[in-house]
Amino acid sequence: MKIWEKNYLLTMVLVVCLLFSCIFIIHQYSFHKNLEKYSINSLLNESRVEYAAASFLENDKEGRKLRWYGKSLKGQDIFVQIRNETKVFLDNIPFQWKHRQTKDFQIVTYQKSVYICISNSFWDFSHGRISVVYMENINSLYETWQKQRYLFCFLAVLLSALLAAILYYAMKKIYAPVSNIAHELRTPLTAVLGYSQYIQLGNISAEDIDFASRQIDMQARYMNELIENLLIMANLRDGKIEMKQLDTKQFSAEIKRFFPFVSVENQGGSLFGDQTLLISLLRNLISNTCRNGSNIQLKISKNQMVIFNPDDKMEENMLEILNKNRAVPKDKIYGKGLGVPLCFEIVKIHHGTLQYQNVPTGGMEITVRLD
């Protein structure tokens, strides 16, 4: 398993744990707030029941109105027991309840049903101390809580999957340049090590030493170019760019300094952008195409640059990869792995387009348009 994949898994474990913990806390907090509201409402209802019971006991000696009142409460999932020391005036509680004289509030469960239970008492001149037990069925609260839990779990899983996909894509994209750089540096480093060890053997001719030295110098320059590209990419990430109107003559002269063999044609007009970035863009594009011939032409016009190499040609699948800015395959990465994403990044900063195409009459053309 790659290091970035291990980092990805560790990050996802932490994210999922944090996400589910937050959802659990929110869910529990929401439930307790709703339970608190139910409890306050039940206390108010219990007070109303006490008042009604006192009124019925005073005016209804036979207790008919009190029994009728009990039935109406039962239809609302409210159960009441009203009694004194010697007589039960009303009792429609669905299970046996221990008689208590003291005030009490509790949540009880009976046969998978949940009730808020409130015990209280008041004094009646005719019947003495009256005990009232008030029970309200709150199954609806717990059923809603259960449904919310399943919904929150589903949303958490869905959000985790979405975050996992986004994080995987982001981390893969972040770590892809590192892999590309490793492949880019491997070939020149291998050459430098090989030629340096060859020189250290000692028993070689002066011509071989000169050839090996030139190869080491060439590969070292190439690695230096890679490092410069890395620094430019870092500047792009930090936003260190300076957009301005560029002098195309000076710009063309700068390109000729790097590539004396390139035929530069200035067709007038001007370029608007960051000179360092645009020069880096052309250096990468020309370096890639000049490996297949040095008969290269560069045409610069108003906010457009066209590179043409009559000796270069690219496979259609490679053209599609480059034009869509997809990851370059590892077997074709040398010389393109870091340069391609850098080129597209520079063009993107200038709000332009970069297009590779094979010319029907022969050769390859690279067009850069800037907005």
N, C-alpha and C positions, 0 to 999 in steps of 0.2 A: 504494500500500500504506500502511495506517495505521501510525502510530508503534508502537502496541502490538503489531501483527502483526510488525513488524521486530524488536522486542524479543523477541517469542515465538520467532521463527526463530533469532535469535542465541542465546537461552537454550537452545533445544533442541539446537542444534549443539554447544554446550559440554557439555550434559548427556550427549548421545550419545557424544561423544568421551571424556568422563570414564568413562562406563559401560563402553564397550568396552575402554578402557585397563585399568580395574580387573579386568574379566573375563579379559582377556588375561594380566595379571600373575598372577591367581589360578590360571588354567589352566596356565601355565608352571611356577609354583611347585609345583602338585600333581604335574605330570609329573616334575619333577626329584626330588621327594621319593620318588615311586614308583620311579624309575630307581635312586635311591640304595639303596632297599630291595632291588631286584632284584640290584644289584651286590654288596651285602653277602652276600646269599644265595648268589650265584654263587661268591664267594670261599670261603665255607664248603664248598660242594659240591666246588670244585676241591681243597681240602685233603683231603676224603674220598676223592676219586678218586686222589690221590697215595698216600694210605695204602693203599687197596685195590690199586693197581698194584704197590706195593712188596711187598705180601703175596703177590700172584699170581706175580710174577716170582721170588720166593724159593721157593715151594712147587709151582709148576706150570711144569716145564721146557718142555713142549710149547706152552704158551700157550692151551690150550683154554678154561680158565676166564676168562682175560683177554678172549678174543674174545666169549665168552658175555656177560660183563659189559658189553662195548662195545655189544652188540646191545640189552641191556636199557636202557642209557643212551640209545641212539638213539631208542628208543620214547618216551622222555621229552623228545625234542628237544634232547638233549645229545650233543655230538660230541667225540671225544677222539683225540688222536694221542700215542702213547707210543713213544719211540725212544731209541737212543743214537747214537754216532758212526757205527756200522757197520750197525745193524740196526733195522728198524721192527717193533715188537711188536704195535702196534694203530694203525690209521688209518681212521677212518670219517668224517673231515671232508669235507663235500660239495663243497669246491673246493680248489684248490691253495694250500697255506700255506707260506710261507717259514720254514724251520727257524731257530729262534733259541735261543741258550743263556741269554740274560738274561731276568730277570723282567719281564713286561710286562702291562699291562691296557689294553684299548681296545674301542671299539664299531666294528664293521665292517658294511658292507652288501654283500650279494651277491644279485643277481637279485631285488631287491625284498624280500629277507629281511634282518632285522637280528639281529646276534649280539653277545653279550658274549664277548670273547676274552681268555683269561688264559694267559700263557706262564710256565712255571716249571720248575724242575729240582731233582733230588735225587740223592744218591750211593748207588749200590748196589754192594756188595762183589763181586758176581758179574759185573755188566754195566757197571760204571763209572758215568759221569755219565748219568743218565736225564733226558731232556727231556719235559715234559708240556705239551701244548696242549689247553686246555679251551675249548669253545665251547658256548654255550647260546642257543637261538633265543628271542628276546624279541619276536616279531611280535605276540603277544597284548597286550603293553604298548602298542605303537604303534597297534594297531587300536583299543584302548580309548581311547587319547589322541585319535585321529581322531574317534571317535564322540562323545567328550566335547566336542571342539571344535565339531562340528556342533550338538550339543545346547545348548552355551553360546551359540552364535551365534543359534540359534532363540529361546532364552530372552531374550537381549539385545534382539533385534528386537521380541519380544512385550512386554517390559518398556518398551522405548522407545516403542512405540505406546501403551501404557497411560499412561505418563508424559506423552506428547504430548497425549493427550485430556484428562487431568486438568489439565495446565498451561494448555491452550488455554481450557478452561472457566473455570478460576480467573482467568486474566488477562482474559478477556472480561468476567467478572463484576466484576473490580476496576476495569477501565477504563470499564465501562458508565455508572456514575454521572458520570464526567467528561464523556462525550458528552451525557448527559442535562442536566447543568448548563449545558453550552455552548448547548444548544437553549433551555433555560429562560431564560438570560440574554440571548440574542440579541434577543428581541422587546422587552423593556424598554429595553435599551441602544439599540436602533434608534430607539425612540420618544424617549428622552432626547436623543439626538444630533439627531434630526429637529426636535424642538421648540426645542432650543437654537439651532440654525442659523436656524430660522424667526424667533426673537426677534432674532437678530443682524442680520437684514435691515434692521431699523429702521423701515421705513415700514409699521407695522401699528398697529391701534387698541389702546386700553387693554384692551378686552374680550378681544381676541385674545391679548394678553400675559398677561392673568389666566388665560385658559383654558390656554395653553401652560405657564404656571408650575404650575398645578394638576396637569396631566398629568405634568410632570417630577417633581413631588413624589410623585405616586401611584406612578409607575414606580420611583422611587428607594426608596420604602418597600417595594415588592415585592422589589427586589433585596436590601434589608436583611433581609427575611424569609428569602430564600434563603440568605444568609450565616449567619443564625442557625440554620437547619436544618443547614447544613454543620457548624457548631460542635457541634450536638447529636449529629450522626452521629459526629463525631470522639470525643466523650465516650463514646458507646456503644461504639466500637471499643476505647477505653482502659479500659472498665469502670467509669467514674465515675458510678455510679448509687446512689441511696439509697432503698431500699424501706421504706415505713412506712405506718401507718394514717393515712388522710387525712380531714380534716374536710370533709364534702361541702358544707356551707354556704359555707365559705371557698373551696372549689374552684369552686362555682357562681358566686360573686361574681367570681372571677378571670376566668372565661369571659365573664361579662357585661361586664367591663371591655374586653375585646378586641372583643366582638360585642354591642353594646347592643341590636340588633334581634332577637337570638335569644331565644325563649321557653324559659326554663330551668325544668324541673319536678323538684324534689328529692323522690323517692318513698321516702326513708328508706334505712337501711342505711349501708354505708360502702364506701370504696374502699381497696384496699391496693396501693401501688405508689410510683413516683417521681413527685412532683407536677409537676416541670418537664417530664418526658417525656410525662406524660398530657395536660398542657395543650398541649404542642406537637402531640401526636397530634390533639386536638380542633381546634386551630387549623387544621391542614392539612386535616382532613376537612371542617370547616365552610367554609373558604375555597374548596375545590373545588366544593362543592355550592351555595354562595350565588351563584355566577356565573349560575345559572339561576333566580334568585328568592331574595328575602330573607325569605320567610315560613317560617322554620326553627324547629323545635321540638327541644329537647334534654331527654331524660329520663334522670335519674341514679338508679339503684337499687343494691342490694348487688352490688358488683363487676360492674356492667353499665352501659353508656352507649348510648343509642339516639338517633341523629340522624334526623329526618324532614323532608323538604322536599317539600311537595305539588306544587311547580312543576317539579321535576327528574325526569328520566327518562333512562335509559341504554340504549344498544344492547346486545343480548344478547352479542355478541362482546366488547364492552368489559367487561361484567360478568364474563365468563369470564376475561378477562385480569387484572382487578383481584383477583378472588377467588382466583386461582391464583398471584398475585404474579409474573406474567410481565412482561417488558419492555414498556412502553407504546410503541406505534408512533409514529414521529417526527411524523407528520401530526396526532397527537392528544396530543402530549406537553406542550404549553404548559399550565402550571398543575398538571401531574400528575407529570411526569418525576422530580423529586426527592422530592416529597411522598409518593408511593405507596410506594417502597421504605423511606422513613423510617418511615411508619406501620406497615408490616408488621414492621420491625425492632423498634419500640417494643413492639408487641403480642407479638412473639416473646420479648422479654426478660421480659415479664410472664406468659409461659406461657399466653397467651390466644388468642382467635380474632377475626378481623375479617371481617365478611360484608356485601357489598353486595347489595341486591335491590330490584327494582321492585315496588311495592305494586299488587295487582290493581285496587284502587279508584282508583289514581292517585298519582303521586309516587314518591319513592325513599327507602329506609330503609337506614341504615348502623348495624350492630350491633357493639359492642365488648364482648366478654366477657373478664373477667380471672379467673385462677385464684388 
